[in-house]
Amino acid sequence: EAQVTQNPRYLITVTGKKLTVTCSQNMNHEYMSWYRQDPGLGLRQIYYSMNVEVTDKGDVPEGYKVSRKEKRNFPLILESPSPNQTSLYFCASESGNLVNEQFFGPGTRLTVL
Amino acid sequence: AQTVTQSQPEMSVQEAETVTLSCTYDTSENNYYLFWYKQPPSRQMILVIRQEAYKQQNATENRFSVNFQKAAKSFSLKISDSQLGDTAMYFCAFMKPLHGSGNTGKLIFGQGTTLQVKP
């Protein structure tokens, strides 16, 4: 089954404790992206990657890091999480051909205390 | 910068009735894409319908259709014969192709409209 997976689905952590949210897609997509969803703000892009070893900032990159060492994986790293990073996070991928549809993972609910 | 505005935070409709969700956007681009996504309580993001800006014909997917007014920068979603399973948050989104690639880009989302379908 073609899908985007994220782990963990739920995470409660404390300020300053480094964490990684993993994202993996099995569709051989070149483009991957991370978004965060906050009430009243919709989804906003954090980082994106056009291909392996190619990443760039989105609209709200502060406090986040990403890497793209393999085509299928695009982890989101919070080196020192803060309470304002409490949010719902989505990973998405897109093939880069004419389809233009981004496939979303199931979301990760992160709470930083 | 592109922006997307959904001015209706919440809406409700009776089962089997028709409802229209509004969306406006701001861009100076001529080539772009517009989407409606559905987010049910499971939080999964589900693509409902897509419209290419160069196409004048409004997109339709079964009970879902759009009214795309390019000059007015308006992109509303009409849901006909509403069903209980349509209860969800709906997001309007704009995509401008990145780096001239034509096919991959950042989605810019509106604030969302929560739709409640009542039995």
Interface residues (C-beta under 8 A of the other chain):
Chain A: E30 Y31 S33 Y35 G40 L41 G42 L43 R44 Q45 Y48 M50 G58 D59 L88 F90 A92 E94 G96 N97 L98 V99 N100 E101 Q102 F104 P106 G107 R109
Chain B: V4 Q6 P9 Y33 S42 R43 Q44 M45 L47 R50 E52 F91 A93 M95 L98 H99 S101 N103 T104 K106 L107 I108 F109 G110 Q111 G112
